[in-house]
Amino acid sequence: MIDWMAFLIVAGASLLAACLISALFALGVRLLAVGTEYDEEGRKVSVTGIRPQAATIAGSICFGLCGLAVLYGVYLIVPALHGG
C-alpha cells in the first residue's frame, strides 16, 4: 500500500528544492551580467563592462550554493556514499 502522506512530503520537498536551485541559478546569472545603459528612446548608449565587486561575489556564492545543493541531492540518492 502507498503511504500517500510520505509521497506528498517527498513531492513537496522536490518541488521546493527545484524552485530554490532554479532561483539561485537565475539570480547568479543576473548578478554576473554586465549592464547596458539605454536612453529615453530605448537606444543603447554604452556598455560599461564594469561589474561591481559585490555583485561578482554574490553571483559566485549563488552558483556555489547551487552546486552544494546538487551534491547533497546526489549524496542522498547514492546509498554507497552514506553507508546505506
C-alpha positions as CSV (number, residue, x, y, z in Angstrom):
1,M,0.0,0.0,0.0
2,I,1.2,3.5,-0.8
3,D,1.9,5.9,2.1
4,W,0.3,9.0,0.5
5,M,1.5,11.4,3.2
6,A,5.1,10.4,2.6
7,F,4.6,10.7,-1.1
8,L,3.2,14.2,-0.7
9,I,6.1,15.2,1.6
10,V,8.7,14.0,-1.0
11,A,6.9,15.6,-3.9
12,G,6.7,18.9,-2.0
13,A,10.3,18.8,-0.9
14,S,11.4,18.0,-4.5
15,L,9.3,20.9,-5.9
16,L,10.7,23.3,-3.3
17,A,14.3,22.2,-3.9
18,A,13.9,22.6,-7.7
19,C,12.4,26.1,-7.3
20,L,15.2,27.1,-4.9
21,I,18.0,25.8,-7.1
22,S,16.5,27.4,-10.2
23,A,16.0,30.8,-8.5
24,L,19.6,30.7,-7.1
25,F,21.0,30.0,-10.6
26,A,18.9,32.7,-12.2
27,L,20.0,35.2,-9.5
28,G,23.6,34.2,-10.1
29,V,23.3,34.8,-13.8
30,R,21.6,38.1,-13.2
31,L,24.3,39.3,-10.8
32,L,27.1,38.4,-13.2
33,A,25.5,40.0,-16.2
34,V,27.2,43.3,-17.3
35,G,24.7,46.1,-17.6
36,T,23.9,48.1,-20.7
37,E,22.6,51.7,-20.5
38,Y,19.7,52.9,-22.6
39,D,18.4,56.4,-23.3
40,E,14.8,57.5,-23.1
41,E,14.0,56.3,-26.6
42,G,15.3,52.8,-26.0
43,R,18.6,53.1,-27.9
44,K,21.8,51.6,-26.5
45,V,24.0,54.3,-25.2
46,S,27.0,52.4,-23.8
47,V,28.2,49.1,-22.5
48,T,30.1,49.8,-19.3
49,G,31.7,46.4,-19.0
50,I,32.3,47.1,-15.3
51,R,30.6,44.9,-12.7
52,P,30.6,45.8,-9.0
53,Q,32.8,43.5,-6.9
54,A,29.8,42.8,-4.6
55,A,27.7,41.6,-7.5
56,T,30.6,39.3,-8.6
57,I,31.0,37.8,-5.1
58,A,27.2,37.4,-4.7
59,G,26.8,35.7,-8.1
60,S,29.6,33.3,-7.3
61,I,28.1,32.5,-3.9
62,C,24.7,31.7,-5.7
63,F,26.5,29.3,-8.1
64,G,28.3,27.7,-5.2
65,L,25.1,27.2,-3.3
66,C,23.5,25.6,-6.4
67,G,26.5,23.2,-6.6
68,L,26.3,22.3,-3.0
69,A,22.5,21.6,-3.3
70,V,23.1,19.3,-6.3
71,L,25.9,17.5,-4.5
72,Y,23.7,17.0,-1.4
73,G,21.0,15.6,-3.7
74,V,23.5,13.1,-5.2
75,Y,24.6,12.2,-1.7
76,L,21.0,11.4,-0.7
77,I,20.3,9.3,-3.8
78,V,23.5,7.2,-3.9
79,P,23.4,4.8,-1.0
80,A,27.1,3.9,-1.2
81,L,28.0,7.5,-0.1
82,H,26.3,7.3,3.2
83,G,26.6,3.6,4.1
84,G,23.1,2.6,3.3
